[in-house]
Amino acid sequence: MVTPVPRRGSRSPASFVVNYAFARNPPLVNPANFDFHCHSIVSDGLLRPEAVAGRAAGNGVDLWALTDHDDLGGLAAARAAAVAAGMGFVDGVEISIEWRGVPIHIVGLGFDAADPALGAGLDALRNGRVARARRMGAALAAIGIPGVYEGALCFVTNPSLVSRAHFARYLVSIGIARDLPGVFQHYLSPGKPGYVDHRWATLEEAVGWIRGAGGVAVVAHPGRYRMSGGEMGKFLDAFKDLGGQGIEVACGSHAPDQALHFARLARRYALHASRGSDFHGPEESYVDLGKLPQLPEDLKPVWRLLR
C-alpha cells in the first residue's frame, strides 16, 4: 500500500487522503530522499512508529517505509503520522528467512497489508520467535548467565516478537558487554553460545507472500551475509527467478566499498536499487533516518516499481 509523495511545493495532508481514496498505487512525484528500511518498538526499534515518522520527516525524508521484523502492527500509526508530516508512505516489512543455512532478511514494500497469506505467514514466524527466545535464554544460562530471557522481556514492547536485539540490550545493561556489537560478536551470532537456530521462512515463501500481496521484494543489507561471491550470485539468481526485484545498495551497515559492490550487482542482475538506514534508535544505529548517500544516478530506484 502506497500513500503518495506530495507534489513539489505542497505539504497539505488533505491531498494525501483525496488521492489515496481513488487509487491503491497513485503516481509518485520523484522523491529527493527516500528511506525504505527502519524499525519501531513493534519489533526491535526503540521509538514508537509515530516518533520514527517524526524523526524521518525532521531529517528531510519525503518517501518513507516502516519495515518492522515479521510484523505489520505499526503500519497504521506510521502512515497516519507520515501523512500528518507531509511524507509519502509505503507499507513495509522485513521478513526473516534462511537460504542454504544462511540467515537472510527480505524487505517487502508496497503490499496489501490485509492480505491473508502474508498475515498468516508472519503470524507463524512470530510464534516461532517466542520459542526460540526461550531456547536462547536456556543456552545462555548453561554458560553461567541466568535470567536473560526474563531480562530481555523488560526491553520488549510486542510480546510476540522477542529478538536478539532485546537480549543484547539486557546483556549490555548488566555489564556482560560494553555495547550491542560486542554482545553479538561474542554471544548472539551463529556459532556463539547464545545463538539458536530457528526454522525461518524459505526464500520462496517470503517472496511469494510479498508478491502475492502485490508488493515488491528487496534483499536487505546484503553486505551483512557470510557468503562468497559465487554463493551471492546463486542466491540472487534464485531471488530473481522467484520474482524478487530489488536490492539495498545504500544501507546503514554498508561501508562505501560495499555500496559500490552492490551497485555493480544491481546492474549485473538488473535489480532495482533500494536505500535504507536500518534505523533502530538514536544510540543504536550506524546511520540516522534519511542520512544515507544518494544512489548512483544510473541505477533504477526501487520506488519506481511502486507507481
PyMOL commands that set and color helices and strands:
alter all, ss='L'
color gray80, all
select helices_A, chain A and resi 13-22+49-58+75-85+116-142+148-153+164-173+180-188+203-212+222-224+229-241+256-268+302-306
alter helices_A, ss='H'
color red, helices_A
select strands_A, chain A and resi 2-3+34-35+63-66+88-99+102-109+216-219+246-251+272-276
alter strands_A, ss='S'
color yellow, strands_A
deselect
rebuild
show_as cartoon
